Amino acid sequence: MSLPAYARIAKGELTRRSLAAIALAMLAALLSLGPAWAQSRSAAQIARQGAAPTTTAQQAILFDAASGAVLFQHNADELTSPDGLSKLMTAAVAFKAVKTGEIKLTDDVRMSVNAWRHGGAPSGWTAMFVPVNTSEPLETLLQGMIVQSGNDAAIAIAEAIAGSEAKFAERMTQEARRIGLDRSKFTNPTGLPDENQQTTAREMGLLALHLMRDYPEFYPRFAQKELRYRKFRFVNDNPLLGALGVDGLKTGYVKKDGFGLVASGNKDGHRLLLVMMGLSKKTDVRTEGHRLLEWGFASISEFKLFDKDEVVAKARVWGGDRMWVPLVGEGAVTVILPKYPANPKLKAEVVYMRPLKTPIKKGDKVATLRVTSPSQSVSEVPLYAAEDVKPGGIVRRGLDTIVDLTLGWAL
């Protein structure tokens, strides 16, 4: 049987079908049309160099927040310590507890001796300086944890929700798995040094996207520039707040690992999310963060690849009344990629668990279109079955089994 061009499949748990050459040509043509001048001249100059920017961060990744497309990445999957950025997961667990009614923002939370001693003034770490054995509303402690990065506040919140730091840390890791963070492990709510606590820049970015999408009512707290508490005036340590539309999220620091930042900004209708970890100097948080976000805003663009209901590719089906199912986008298929360089050599593939099993209903999400640029920018779009596929008879399933065992690597 003669197979179509898109039927070539690579080995592995996930199989991939190359798109027709015309799709790549279409995308290259779109990219070569030439964008309007970016508002920032320096950013446009950087972007037109055609290569991804460099960074002094040990790990970094830049997302388009709306689509999840990756515009830039550097060691994004390298395991490292999250340090103070762990408090983003502490916030995620706390926000969920509030949203589900487990605790209220107005509930008083006690500053225990443990929280005070290991996270407050006696600890020597960044603190909110809540007096021992006093209580503050959860809302106030959340502000202290986010604006001041108060370790005493983080521990007190953990104890109020889970009873102890250890039990809360278990919930942090459980929540990480639930939202798709497969490699991150959390051992305390503060991010204080622990060799068993680890994450990646990519997963920190996915966590921030989760916070923004699932808890939009809480997100404005990350834009709070200062907090006045008792005799103290705490100033948010995020040096990018207010620049390039940045309105969150958090910084982190431990001497051994350096400085880190998770920041999101909205400019000209695009929201970007940047993660940097392992910066050696505090001043680099501002300069590197500004430069990468500036490059992102100057480079980002949306490209239409297929019209609504236009077939993108076909996926192999096992045991159905037909061998292939056509795939379409939810509407028009668009991807987010950098505008530069012109005429890039792009890689386009359709990824799905092979083979698809019946029954398949029209509109079922069954695959993902992944487009990768030479600079490792990656944009993914979900693909859906364009038609129903019903289970086939015994003969059809038997034939499909034989074909899969003998020719599966080639289909």
C-alpha positions, 0 to 999 in steps of 0.5 A, spaced: 500 500 500 502 506 498 503 511 504 502 518 504 508 523 505 506 524 512 506 517 514 513 517 516 514 515 523 519 515 528 521 510 533 519 511 541 513 512 546 511 518 542 511 517 535 511 523 530 509 525 523 512 530 519 508 535 515 507 535 508 513 540 505 508 545 503 506 546 510 514 548 511 514 552 505 508 556 507 511 557 514 517 560 511 514 564 506 510 567 512 516 568 516 520 572 510 514 577 509 518 582 514 515 585 520 514 592 522 519 596 526 519 594 533 518 600 538 524 599 541 530 600 537 535 596 541 530 590 542 529 590 534 537 590 533 538 584 537 532 580 534 534 581 527 541 578 528 537 572 527 540 568 533 537 567 540 540 571 545 545 569 550 544 570 557 549 569 564 543 565 567 545 558 568 538 556 566 532 560 563 526 560 559 521 565 556 514 563 554 508 566 551 503 566 556 497 565 552 499 559 548 505 556 552 510 557 546 517 557 548 521 563 545 527 562 548 530 556 552 537 555 555 538 549 560 531 549 561 530 542 563 537 542 568 535 540 575 537 546 580 535 548 587 528 553 587 531 557 593 526 562 594 522 561 588 519 555 592 514 560 595 510 560 588 508 553 590 507 555 597 502 560 594 499 555 589 497 550 595 495 556 599 491 559 594 487 552 592 486 551 600 482 558 600 479 557 593 476 550 596 474 553 602 479 549 607 481 556 610 479 563 609 483 569 607 480 572 614 482 567 618 488 568 624 494 564 623 499 563 629 506 565 629 509 559 632 515 558 636 518 553 630 516 558 625 519 564 628 525 561 630 527 558 623 524 563 619 523 569 623 528 574 626 532 569 630 534 565 623 537 570 620 533 569 613 529 574 610 523 575 615 516 579 616 518 579 623 511 577 626 512 577 633 512 569 636 505 567 639 501 572 635 496 571 630 495 575 623 490 574 618 492 569 612 491 575 607 497 579 611 501 573 611 501 572 604 503 579 603 509 578 607 511 572 603 510 575 596 512 582 597 518 581 603 519 573 601 518 572 609 520 565 611 516 566 618 510 567 614 511 561 609 512 557 615 506 559 619 502 558 613 504 551 612 503 550 619 496 553 619 494 549 612 497 542 613 499 542 621 507 542 619 512 544 614 513 536 612 506 535 611 505 541 607 511 540 603 508 533 601 502 537 599 507 541 595 510 535 591 503 532 590 500 539 587 506 539 583 505 532 580 497 534 579 499 540 575 504 536 570 511 538 574 514 531 573 521 532 576 520 538 581 520 536 589 519 540 595 521 539 602 519 545 605 515 551 604 520 557 604 526 554 599 531 554 604 537 550 602 535 542 602 539 538 597 533 534 596 529 540 593 529 541 586 526 543 580 527 546 573 526 553 569 521 550 565 517 547 571 518 553 575 515 557 568 509 552 568 508 553 575 507 560 574 502 559 568 498 555 573 498 561 578 496 566 572 491 561 569 487 558 575 488 563 580 487 570 576 483 573 582 490 572 586 495 574 581 495 582 583 498 580 589 504 579 585 504 586 583 504 589 590 510 594 590 511 595 598 508 592 604 507 596 611 507 592 617 508 594 624 514 599 624 517 596 617 516 598 610 518 592 606 519 593 598 518 588 593 525 585 591 522 584 583 526 589 580 522 589 573 516 591 576 513 596 572 518 595 567 515 592 560 509 591 563 511 587 568 506 585 574 509 579 577 511 574 580 517 573 584 525 573 586 529 568 589 536 567 592 541 563 596 548 564 596 550 557 593 545 558 587 545 565 586 539 569 584 533 567 580 527 571 577 520 569 575 517 575 571 511 576 567 509 582 563 504 584 558 505 589 552 502 590 546 497 585 547 502 579 548 504 577 555 510 573 556 513 569 562 520 569 564 524 564 568 532 565 570 536 561 575 543 561 577 545 569 576 551 570 580 549 578 581 543 581 583 544 587 578 544 581 573 536 580 575 534 587 572 539 587 566 538 580 564 531 580 565 530 586 561 534 584 555 530 578 555 523 580 555 525 586 551 528 581 545 521 577 546 516 583 545 520 585 539 521 578 536 514 575 538 509 574 532 503 569 530 503 566 524 497 562 521 498 555 518 492 552 516 485 555 515 479 552 520 477 545 518 483 544 513 486 538 514 493 538 518 495 531 517 492 524 518 494 519 524 494 512 524 488 508 527 488 501 530 482 497 530 477 502 527 473 502 521 478 506 517 486 506 518 487 513 518 483 519 521 484 526 519 486 532 524 484 539 524 485 545 529 480 547 533 479 553 529 485 556 524 491 553 526 496 559 528 503 558 532 507 563 536 514 564 534 520 569 533 519 573 527 527 573 525 531 570 522 527 570 515 527 563 511 528 559 517 529 551 517 523 549 521 521 542 523 514 541 524 511 534 527 505 531 529 505 528 536 501 523 539 500 516 542 501 511 537 496 508 534 490 511 536 484 506 539 477 506 537 472 509 538 474 516 536 469 521 536 469 528 532 472 533 536 476 529 540 483 531 542 488 526 539 494 529 537 499 536 538 502 540 532 509 542 534 513 547 530 520 548 532 525 553 530 533 553 529 533 557 535 529 551 539 523 556 539 517 551 540 510 552 539 505 547 540 497 547 537 492 541 539 489 537 534 482 534 533 479 528 530 475 531 524 471 525 523 468 519 527 472 512 527 468 506 529 471 500 532 472 495 526 470 488 526 475 482 528 478 481 521 480 489 521 483 488 528 487 482 526 490 485 520 491 492 524 495 487 529 499 484 523 501 490 520 503 494 526 507 488 528 511 487 522 511 494 519 509 499 525 516 502 525 515 505 518 507 507 518 
